[in-house]
Amino acid sequence: MLKRLGWSLGAISILALLITAGHATQSFCAVSERTPDGFVNLRNGPGPHYKVVGQVLPPNVMLVGTEQCRDDFGLSLCSEDRQWVFVEEVLGKRPLMKGWMNNKFVSVCPSRS
């Protein structure tokens, strides 16, 4: 009985880990908003004091991650207030452009109906 309970708890732990990992890697389609200066900065951290690593020209289409924390630039950084989102890719841009963007410059892609 205890052995079966141990297997059940192990299976539940693995399932919870897979669900959490699956949720952490979800992304959605977004479009960068128009700005007075004509571009939106991508940064290597969630805040205006982080280094600019790229610029997105609106209305570029992007894949934006749903997770609050990322470690793409070395350190694990989090946007606790969710004011910043992580752009995983600006579609059609090579080399790959990624970084943190203030969410006020991000809109969800319109649906095609």
FENPE-V618265 format. One record per pair of residues at least 4 apart in sequence whose ideal C-beta (glycine too) atoms are under 6 Angstrom apart, sorted by the first residue. I is the first residue (numbers start at 0). J is the second residue. D is the distance in Angstrom with one decimal. If there is no record, write none. Layout:
# FENPE-V618265
I/J/D  I/J/D
This chain:
# FENPE-V618265
23/66/4.7  25/65/4.7  26/62/4.6  26/63/6.0  26/64/5.1  26/87/5.5  27/63/5.7  28/108/3.7  29/61/5.0  29/63/4.5  29/105/4.9  29/107/5.8  30/58/4.9  30/60/5.8  30/106/5.2  30/108/5.7  31/39/5.0  31/55/4.6  31/57/4.5  31/59/5.0  31/104/5.8  32/57/5.7  32/104/4.6  32/106/6.0  33/57/4.6  34/39/5.9  38/54/4.2  38/56/5.4  39/55/4.8  39/100/5.9  39/104/4.4  40/51/4.7  40/54/5.8  41/52/5.4  41/53/4.1  41/86/5.9  41/98/3.2  41/100/5.8  42/49/4.1  42/51/5.8  42/98/5.4  42/99/4.8  43/49/5.2  43/50/5.0  43/52/5.0  43/72/4.4  43/98/6.0  44/49/3.3  44/76/4.9  44/99/5.9  45/76/5.8  45/78/3.8  45/83/3.5  45/99/4.7  52/98/4.6  53/96/4.4  53/98/5.8  55/59/4.9  55/89/5.6  59/89/5.3  60/90/4.6  61/86/4.9  61/89/5.1  62/87/4.6  62/88/4.7  63/84/5.0  63/86/5.6  64/85/4.4  64/87/5.1  67/77/5.4  67/78/5.8  68/75/5.7  68/77/3.9  69/85/4.8  70/75/4.3  78/83/4.0  82/102/5.9  83/99/4.8  83/101/5.9  84/100/5.9  84/102/5.1  84/105/5.9  85/99/5.7  86/97/5.7  86/98/5.9  86/100/5.2  87/97/5.6  89/96/4.4  92/96/4.7  100/104/5.9
